């Protein structure tokens, strides 16, 4: 196996640059009997929703194996661990606080601190409690205020144990995939619902930010967005316009209100009935100053024009593809970061997720995942190139620490740098993990 190499003068090798691994609560925790049901539990129980018919009731059993997992994280030589809190593990349906759930996270945070590993906490990674969904979920404006209440409970309890708070992870996925495309929980298919959910998610972020700043004044506070550069399927004016429209709809719809207090103007393309209902002052609440912007990047997307003036994505065909069917396009990370840097006054950037699902073979106690190793090599060089182009990138998190429940794909797709045998729950560091471990450990020795 080849090592992962960076230029000797790379900013990524400096001590001030943060390297970490990332996970999400529903994907790894299990212990469903110790929390409230969430929208993904409901979604998993609906036939045909999850490709392998699985669920997240056990997942990686992290709640019971967290000490083992933390030992694994520490062995990698990382500076930080990014993980999310399960809202329903902390706040019960009757509004009371689940002290057992809080105690689990506090024990985890205490152990991270003891090992000098910075805690990057995400408050919401898609697992809305079902009791809130029963009242309308993200289509109900009140959910944004309930999120601020949840942020108050968590940030007060965690105190100064958390280095960084992200309010939301990928509101695009919660809103578009969950309420518009219908392929994620709760599975609605309605354009106006997608725009409305997005607005209430961003409002929730804006309402929670002052709470986090007040309770945790020394913590970095921000949000995590996913970005996919939008390319035209051909050089035709129609396809170029389709790609531009998709970029506004999928990428800037989430970032522009955060940084500039306005949504992209799509009045010529979107019917007025598809636009979100807002109230006076909402966009000022959303546009809170950010200490950082988390950027999740996996691939680019290619678009073609539809006859009705909208856009459609083109299925990737340029090999190699990941096991998700996504094109491996590392230069897109550089291009996208530079484009954002040129368009906006950005806060400091952290690459909060980057990684690849590959077909892993566990043989003789090893997983020789050269394709994933190559993916990390290419994208770390792409990150380095963005820094050299003037983008203020301060950290990089590999997605994911563990193979886990991959949402609508179930357990069929593996993103981990650690292989998980779901029957025995045995963890095995893959070749990609070994290569990253060598990079991170050697950097710390300098």
C-alpha positions in Angstrom: 0.0 0.0 0.0 1.2 3.5 -0.9 1.6 6.1 1.8 -0.4 9.3 1.6 2.0 12.1 0.9 1.6 15.9 1.0 4.2 18.5 -0.2 6.7 19.2 2.6 5.6 22.9 2.7 1.9 22.1 2.8 -0.1 24.1 5.3 -1.9 20.9 6.1 1.2 19.6 7.8 1.4 22.6 10.2 0.4 22.1 13.8 -2.3 24.7 13.6 -4.2 22.7 10.9 -6.8 20.3 12.4 -7.2 16.7 11.3 -10.1 14.6 12.5 -12.6 11.8 11.8 -16.4 12.2 11.7 -19.5 10.2 12.6 -23.2 10.8 13.1 -25.5 9.7 15.9 -28.2 7.7 14.1 -25.6 6.0 11.9 -23.5 4.5 14.7 -25.1 4.8 18.1 -27.8 2.0 18.3 -29.3 1.8 21.8 -32.6 2.8 20.3 -34.4 1.8 23.5 -32.6 4.6 25.4 -33.9 7.4 23.2 -37.1 8.6 21.6 -38.0 7.3 18.2 -36.9 9.6 15.3 -38.0 10.1 11.8 -35.5 7.6 10.5 -36.9 4.9 12.7 -40.3 5.5 11.2 -38.8 5.7 7.7 -36.9 2.4 8.1 -40.1 0.7 9.2 -41.8 1.6 5.9 -41.4 -1.2 3.4 -39.2 -0.3 0.4 -37.6 2.8 1.9 -34.2 1.3 2.8 -32.5 -0.7 0.1 -31.5 -3.6 2.3 -34.5 -3.4 4.6 -32.3 -2.6 7.6 -32.6 0.0 10.4 -30.6 1.9 12.9 -31.7 0.2 16.1 -28.3 -1.4 16.7 -26.0 0.1 14.0 -22.4 0.1 15.3 -23.6 -0.3 18.9 -21.5 2.8 19.7 -23.4 3.7 22.8 -22.2 0.4 24.4 -18.8 0.4 22.7 -17.8 4.0 22.8 -14.7 3.5 24.9 -13.4 1.0 22.4 -14.2 3.4 19.6 -12.5 6.3 21.4 -9.4 4.1 21.9 -9.5 3.6 18.1 -9.8 7.4 17.5 -6.9 8.2 19.8 -4.7 5.6 18.1 -5.1 7.4 14.7 -3.3 10.5 16.0 -6.1 12.9 15.1 -6.6 16.4 16.7 -10.4 16.2 16.7 -13.5 14.1 16.6 -16.7 15.3 15.0 -19.9 13.6 16.1 -23.5 14.5 16.5 -26.0 14.5 19.3 -29.2 12.6 19.0 -31.9 15.1 19.9 -34.2 12.4 21.0 -31.6 11.0 23.4 -31.6 14.3 25.2 -35.1 15.7 25.1 -38.1 13.4 25.8 -41.5 13.7 24.1 -42.9 15.4 27.2 -40.1 18.1 27.0 -38.2 16.7 30.0 -34.4 16.2 29.8 -33.1 12.6 29.6 -30.3 12.8 32.1 -29.0 9.3 31.1 -28.7 10.5 27.5 -26.8 13.6 28.5 -24.6 11.6 30.8 -23.5 9.4 27.8 -22.3 12.4 25.9 -20.7 14.1 28.9 -18.7 10.9 29.6 -17.6 10.8 25.9 -16.6 14.5 26.1 -14.7 14.0 29.3 -12.7 11.2 27.8 -11.9 13.2 24.6 -10.6 16.0 26.8 -8.5 13.6 28.8 -6.9 12.5 25.6 -6.5 16.1 24.3 -8.8 15.4 21.3 -11.0 18.4 20.4 -14.8 17.8 20.3 -16.6 19.1 17.3 -20.2 18.6 18.1 -23.1 18.7 15.5 -26.5 19.4 17.1 -28.6 18.1 14.3 -27.6 15.4 11.8 -31.1 14.6 10.3 -32.6 12.5 13.2 -35.6 14.7 14.1 -37.6 13.2 17.0 -40.8 11.6 15.7 -42.8 13.5 18.3 -41.8 16.8 16.5 -42.5 15.2 13.1 -46.0 14.3 14.4 -46.6 18.1 14.8 -45.4 18.9 11.3 -41.6 18.5 11.6 -39.6 21.1 9.7 -42.8 22.3 8.0 -43.8 23.6 11.4 -42.2 26.9 12.3 -42.3 26.0 16.0 -39.7 23.2 15.4 -37.1 26.0 14.9 -37.8 27.3 18.4 -37.8 23.8 19.8 -34.3 23.4 18.3 -33.1 26.6 20.1 -34.5 25.1 23.4 -32.6 21.9 22.7 -29.4 23.9 22.0 -29.9 25.6 25.3 -30.1 22.3 27.2 -27.1 20.7 25.5 -24.8 23.7 25.6 -25.5 24.4 29.3 -24.9 20.7 30.2 -21.7 20.4 28.1 -20.1 23.6 29.3 -16.6 24.2 28.1 -16.0 20.6 27.0 -16.9 21.3 23.4 -14.4 23.0 21.1 -16.8 23.6 18.2 -20.5 23.5 17.7 -22.2 23.1 14.3 -25.9 23.8 14.5 -26.9 21.7 11.5 -25.4 19.1 9.2 -26.4 19.5 5.5 -29.8 21.2 5.7 -29.9 20.5 1.9 -30.3 16.8 2.7 -32.9 17.3 5.4 -34.9 19.7 3.2 -34.4 18.6 -0.4 -33.9 14.9 0.0 -36.4 14.6 2.9 -39.2 16.9 1.8 -38.8 17.5 -1.9 -37.2 14.4 -3.5 -38.6 12.1 -0.8 -35.7 9.7 -0.8 -34.8 10.5 2.9 -36.9 10.7 5.9 -39.7 11.8 6.3 -40.1 11.0 2.6 -42.4 13.8 1.4 -42.3 14.9 -2.3 -43.3 18.5 -2.6 -41.3 21.4 -3.9 -42.8 24.0 -1.6 -42.4 21.7 1.3 -38.7 21.4 0.5 -38.2 25.2 0.4 -40.3 25.6 3.6 -38.3 23.0 5.4 -35.1 24.6 4.3 -36.2 28.0 5.6 -37.2 26.6 9.0 -33.9 24.7 9.3 -32.0 27.9 8.6 -34.2 29.7 11.0 -33.4 27.1 13.7 -29.7 27.7 13.0 -30.1 31.4 13.5 -32.1 31.1 16.7 -29.6 28.6 18.2 -26.5 30.6 17.4 -27.0 33.3 20.1 -27.8 30.5 22.6 -24.5 28.7 21.9 -22.5 32.0 22.0 -24.0 32.9 25.3 -23.6 29.5 27.0 -20.2 28.6 25.4 -18.4 31.9 24.6 -15.1 30.2 23.9 -16.4 27.6 21.5 -16.4 28.0 17.7 -19.9 28.2 16.4 -21.1 27.6 12.8 -22.9 25.3 10.4 -22.1 22.5 8.0 -23.2 22.6 4.4 -22.7 20.1 1.6 -21.6 21.4 -1.8 -21.4 19.8 -5.2 -20.0 21.8 -8.1 -22.6 22.0 -10.9 -21.5 21.4 -14.5 -23.3 21.6 -17.7 -23.9 18.3 -19.7 -23.0 20.2 -22.9 -21.8 23.5 -24.1 -25.4 24.5 -25.1 -26.8 27.7 -23.6 -29.7 25.7 -22.2 -27.5 23.2 -20.4 -25.2 26.0 -19.1 -28.3 27.8 -17.7 -29.5 24.5 -16.2 -26.2 24.1 -14.3 -26.3 27.7 -13.1 -29.9 27.3 -11.9 -29.0 24.0 -10.1 -26.0 25.8 -8.4 -28.4 28.5 -7.1 -31.0 26.0 -6.0 -28.8 23.3 -4.4 -25.8 25.3 -3.2 -26.4 29.0 -2.8 -30.0 28.6 -1.5 -28.4 27.5 1.8 -25.2 29.6 1.9 -26.4 33.0 0.6 -29.0 33.6 3.3 -26.4 32.7 5.9 -23.8 35.1 4.6 -25.8 37.8 2.9 -29.3 37.6 4.4 -31.1 36.8 1.2 -32.2 33.9 -0.9 -31.1 33.6 -4.6 -33.5 35.3 -6.9 -35.3 32.5 -8.8 -38.5 34.4 -9.3 -38.3 33.7 -13.0 -38.0 29.9 -12.5 -39.9 29.2 -9.3 -43.6 29.7 -9.0 -44.6 32.0 -6.1 -46.5 29.1 -4.6 -43.2 27.2 -4.3 -41.4 29.8 -2.3 -41.1 29.5 1.5 -43.4 31.5 3.8 -41.3 33.8 5.8 -41.8 36.4 8.5 -40.3 39.8 8.9 -36.8 39.6 10.4 -36.3 35.9 9.6 -33.3 36.5 7.3 -31.7 38.8 9.8 -32.0 36.0 12.4 -30.5 33.5 9.9 -27.5 35.7 8.9 -25.7 35.4 12.3 -22.0 35.9 12.1 -20.2 32.5 11.7 -17.0 31.5 13.4 -16.6 28.9 10.7 -18.3 27.2 7.7 -18.1 23.4 7.5 -17.9 22.1 4.0 -18.8 18.6 3.0 -17.6 17.4 -0.4 -17.9 14.1 -2.2 -18.3 14.7 -5.9 -19.5 17.0 -8.7 -22.9 16.9 -10.4 -23.7 17.3 -14.1 -27.0 18.9 -15.3 -29.0 19.1 -18.4 -31.9 21.4 -19.3 -35.5 20.2 -19.2 -38.2 21.3 -21.6 -40.0 23.1 -18.8 -37.0 25.3 -18.1 -35.9 23.4 -15.0 -32.9 21.0 -14.7 -32.1 17.3 -14.4 -29.0 15.7 -13.2 -27.1 13.3 -15.5 -26.1 9.9 -14.1 -22.3 9.8 -13.7 -20.6 7.6 -16.3 -16.9 8.8 -16.2 -15.0 6.1 -14.4 -13.8 5.5 -11.8 -17.0 5.7 -9.7 -17.4 5.1 -6.1 -19.7 2.3 -4.8 -22.4 5.1 -4.5 -22.1 5.6 -8.3 -20.5 9.0 -7.7 -17.7 10.3 -10.0 -14.4 10.8 -8.4 -13.6 14.4 -9.1 -11.0 15.7 -6.6 -10.4 19.0 -8.5 -14.0 19.9 -7.9 -13.1 20.4 -4.2 -10.5 23.0 -5.2 -12.7 24.6 -7.8 -15.7 24.9 -5.5 -13.7 26.3 -2.6 -12.1 28.9 -4.8 -15.4 29.9 -6.4 -17.0 30.4 -3.0 -13.9 32.4 -1.8 -14.3 34.7 -4.8 -18.0 35.2 -4.4 -18.5 35.6 -0.6 -16.7 37.0 2.4 -16.2 33.5 3.9 -15.5 32.7 7.5 -12.7 30.1 8.1 -13.4 26.8 6.4 -13.3 23.3 7.7 -13.7 20.3 5.4 -16.0 18.6 7.8 -16.7 15.5 5.5 -14.8 13.9 2.7 -14.6 10.3 1.8 -15.8 7.5 -0.4 -17.9 4.3 -0.3 -16.0 1.5 -1.9 -16.6 -2.3 -2.3 -14.5 -3.6 0.6 -13.2 -7.1 0.8 -12.3 -8.4 4.3 -9.6 -11.0 3.7 -7.1 -12.5 6.1 -8.0 -10.0 8.7 -7.3 -7.0 6.4 -9.1 -4.7 4.1 -6.9 -3.5 1.2 -9.0 -0.5 0.0 -6.5 1.1 -2.4 -9.2 2.9 -4.2 -10.3 4.7 -1.0 -6.7 5.4 -0.1 -6.2 7.0 -3.6 -9.4 9.1 -3.0 -8.0 10.5 0.2 -4.6 11.2 -1.4 -6.3 13.1 -4.3 -8.6 15.1 -2.1 -6.0 16.1 0.5 -3.9 17.4 -2.4 -7.0 19.3 -3.7 -7.4 20.8 -0.2 -3.8 21.8 -0.3 -4.3 23.4 -3.7 -7.3 25.5 -2.3 -5.2 26.8 0.5 -2.4 27.8 -1.9 -5.1 29.6 -3.9 -5.9 31.7 -0.9 -8.8 29.9 0.8 -8.7 29.9 4.6 -9.1 26.1 5.2 -8.2 25.2 8.8 -9.2 21.6 9.1 -10.1 18.3 7.4 -12.3 15.5 8.7 -12.4 12.0 7.1 -15.8 10.6 6.5 -16.2 8.2 8.1 -14.5 6.7 11.1 -16.7 3.6 10.9 -18.6 1.7 8.3 -22.2 2.5 9.4 -25.9 2.8 8.5 -25.7 4.7 5.3 -29.3 6.1 5.4 -31.5 5.0 2.4 -28.7 2.6 1.4 -28.7 0.7 4.7 -25.6 -1.2 5.5 -24.8 -2.0 1.8 -22.4 0.9 1.4 -19.2 1.3 3.4 -17.6 4.7 3.9 -15.4 3.9 6.9 -11.7 3.9 7.3 -12.5 1.2 9.9 -14.2 -1.9 8.7 -17.2 -3.0 10.9 -18.4 -6.6 11.0 -22.0 -6.0 11.8 -22.6 -9.5 13.2 -19.6 -9.5 15.7 -19.2 -5.7 15.9 -15.5 -6.2 15.4 -13.6 -3.1 14.1 -10.6 -3.5 11.7 -8.5 -0.5 10.5 -8.5 -0.6 6.7 -5.5 0.2 4.6 -6.8 3.7 4.0 -7.1 4.2 7.8 -3.5 2.9 8.3 -2.2 5.4 5.6 -4.1 8.3 7.2 -2.9 7.2 10.7 0.7 7.3 9.4 0.2 10.8 7.9 -1.4 12.1 11.1 1.0 10.5 13.5 4.1 11.5 11.6 2.8 15.1 11.4 2.5 15.2 15.2 6.2 14.1 15.6 7.5 17.1 13.7 
